[in-house]
Amino acid sequence: MNIYEKIQKCRVDLQELKLKKSGENKFAKFKYYELKDFMPSVNALFLKYGLFSNFSIVDDKATLRIYDTGAENSSVDFVSNIASADVKGCTAIQSLGAEHTYLKRYLYMNALEIVEDDSLDGKVGSADFEPEKPANTDTDYIAGIAALASTKELSEYVNANLPKIKDKSAFIKAVNARKAEITKG
């Protein structure tokens, strides 16, 4: 069996498992696959069919290379451009981790033809299509505090957002903690 046959067998076997989506976007109201939803099954199938995978990012490309462990120099590449995850309120390393996670998930989904619902396609172009703009929650506003670098920015952020906050005590607590970090550093 060559590498293409092995990958195809993995695709079919994976489909038959009826994977469940554990990820949930509460703002846009949809579920999605997380790596943990399919990677254990993928690893078991790759072991069964003699495949090995390696995810890497070089320059501006992310690559998932699948090797046939029984055939020297036999591999297939799945490649994607990279894009910034731009996750609000994250440190640089957290944002980088999010980029890696997203790219890895999408490359595996592409390689193994793990399908998501195409809910957007059914709406685009219709007269009543309007992209949803999720409302920020207290958690979003609190997470945004971590990105502020000065007491002036902090003050402006509080003035702009405090009226929108439901749990003002948690927000103020987070503001005070960030203020202490800024003045200490």
C-alpha positions in Angstrom: 0.0 0.0 0.0 1.5 3.4 -1.0 1.3 6.6 1.1 -1.8 7.9 -0.7 -3.7 4.7 -0.1 -2.7 4.9 3.6 -3.9 8.5 3.9 -7.1 7.6 2.2 -7.7 4.7 4.6 -7.1 7.0 7.5 -9.7 9.5 6.0 -12.3 6.8 5.7 -11.7 5.3 9.1 -11.8 8.8 10.7 -15.1 9.5 9.0 -16.6 6.4 10.5 -15.7 7.4 14.0 -18.3 10.2 13.9 -16.1 12.7 15.7 -17.8 15.2 18.1 -17.0 18.9 18.2 -16.0 20.2 21.7 -15.1 23.7 20.7 -17.8 26.3 20.9 -17.9 29.9 19.8 -20.6 31.4 22.0 -20.6 34.7 20.3 -21.3 33.4 16.7 -23.1 30.4 18.1 -21.3 27.5 16.4 -19.3 24.4 17.3 -16.0 23.5 15.9 -13.3 20.8 16.1 -10.4 21.3 18.5 -7.2 19.3 18.1 -8.2 17.1 21.1 -11.3 16.0 19.2 -9.4 14.2 16.5 -5.7 14.0 17.3 -5.9 10.9 19.5 -7.8 9.1 16.7 -5.4 10.4 14.0 -2.4 9.2 16.0 -3.9 5.7 16.4 -4.7 5.5 12.7 -1.3 6.7 11.7 0.2 4.0 13.9 -2.1 1.4 12.4 -1.2 2.4 8.8 2.5 3.2 9.3 2.3 7.0 8.9 4.1 9.7 10.8 3.3 13.4 10.7 5.4 16.5 11.4 4.0 20.1 11.7 6.4 23.0 11.1 6.4 26.6 10.3 9.2 28.0 8.1 9.2 31.6 6.9 5.6 32.4 5.9 4.4 28.8 5.4 3.0 26.2 7.7 3.5 22.6 6.6 2.0 19.3 7.7 4.3 16.6 6.3 3.0 13.0 6.4 5.6 10.3 6.0 5.2 6.7 5.1 7.2 4.9 7.8 7.7 1.8 5.7 9.0 3.6 2.6 12.1 5.7 2.7 11.7 9.2 1.1 7.9 8.9 0.8 6.0 11.8 2.1 3.1 14.2 1.3 3.0 17.9 2.2 0.0 20.0 3.1 0.9 23.7 3.1 -0.8 26.9 4.2 0.2 30.5 4.4 0.4 31.8 7.9 -1.7 34.6 9.4 -1.8 36.4 12.7 -4.3 35.0 15.2 -4.6 38.5 16.7 -6.2 37.3 19.9 -7.3 40.3 22.1 -5.6 40.5 25.5 -2.9 37.9 24.9 0.8 38.1 25.3 3.0 37.7 22.3 3.8 34.1 23.2 0.1 33.3 23.7 -0.8 34.8 20.3 2.0 32.7 18.7 0.7 29.6 20.4 -2.8 30.4 19.0 -1.4 30.8 15.5 0.3 27.4 15.8 -2.8 25.7 17.1 -5.0 27.2 14.4 -2.6 26.3 11.6 -2.0 22.8 12.9 -5.8 22.2 13.3 -6.6 23.5 9.8 -3.8 21.5 8.1 -4.9 18.3 9.7 -8.5 19.0 8.8 -7.3 19.6 5.2 -5.0 16.5 5.0 -7.6 14.2 6.5 -10.7 15.9 5.0 -12.3 16.5 8.4 -15.3 18.7 7.4 -17.0 21.6 9.2 -20.4 23.0 8.4 -20.3 25.7 5.7 -22.9 27.8 7.5 -21.4 31.1 6.2 -21.7 30.0 2.5 -25.5 29.6 2.9 -26.0 33.2 4.0 -23.4 35.2 1.9 -25.0 37.1 -0.9 -28.6 36.9 0.5 -30.5 40.2 1.0 -30.6 39.7 4.8 -26.9 38.7 5.2 -25.2 40.8 7.8 -21.9 39.6 9.3 -22.5 39.1 13.0 -20.6 41.4 15.3 -20.5 39.7 18.7 -20.9 41.9 21.7 -18.0 42.1 24.1 -18.5 40.4 27.4 -17.0 41.3 30.8 -14.4 38.6 30.2 -13.4 40.3 26.9 -13.0 43.7 28.6 -11.1 42.2 31.5 -8.8 40.3 29.1 -8.1 43.6 27.3 -6.6 45.1 30.4 -3.5 42.8 30.1 -2.5 44.6 26.8 -2.3 48.1 28.4 1.2 49.4 29.0 0.7 52.6 30.9 -1.4 54.1 33.6 -2.7 56.6 31.1 -3.9 53.8 28.8 -5.4 52.1 31.7 -7.3 55.2 32.8 -8.6 55.8 29.3 -9.7 52.1 29.0 -11.5 52.3 32.3 -13.3 55.5 31.3 -14.4 54.1 27.9 -15.5 50.7 29.1 -16.6 50.8 32.8 -20.2 51.8 31.8 -20.4 48.6 29.7 -19.3 46.3 32.5 -21.9 44.2 34.4 -19.6 42.9 37.2 -17.8 46.1 38.0 -16.0 44.7 41.1 -14.2 42.0 39.0 -13.3 44.6 36.4 -11.9 47.1 39.0 -10.0 44.2 40.7 -8.4 43.4 37.3 -7.7 47.1 36.7 -6.0 47.5 40.1 -3.9 44.3 39.5 -2.7 45.6 36.2 -2.0 49.1 37.6 0.2 47.4 40.3 2.1 45.5 37.6 2.6 48.7 35.5 3.9 50.8 38.4 6.0 48.0 39.7 7.7 47.2 36.4 
